[in-house]
Amino acid sequence: MKNIGQMMKQAQQMQAKMQEMQGKLGEIEADGQSGAGMVRVVVNGKGELKKVKLDKSVVDPEDIEVLEDLLVAAFNDAKSKVEAHIAEETNKLMGGLKLPPGMKLPF
């Protein structure tokens, strides 16, 4: 019984740490870019787009599709960096305990 009580206490501590980490997601920011840096975006840990910076050379009213593709690519770059950062922090928090493949924590 002592082991179960200890496991429950550890689970509660981990849950508190996870809630704290979730609260800080808005503070995490990652820079994504595409088109050799001509399009840059900043995304926070909640997946919110915070900033867009465009080089004037990519703004062509006759070719909007290219700009749209560059924006999507830059956003996806930033999003993958945020996800990698969150995974790293979660791994630290869980002490190296890995989740089963395909399972993600709710953020």
Beta strands, then each sheet from edge to edge (+ up, - down):
strand 1: 29-34
strand 2: 39-44
strand 3: 49-54
sheet 1: 1+ 2- 3+
end
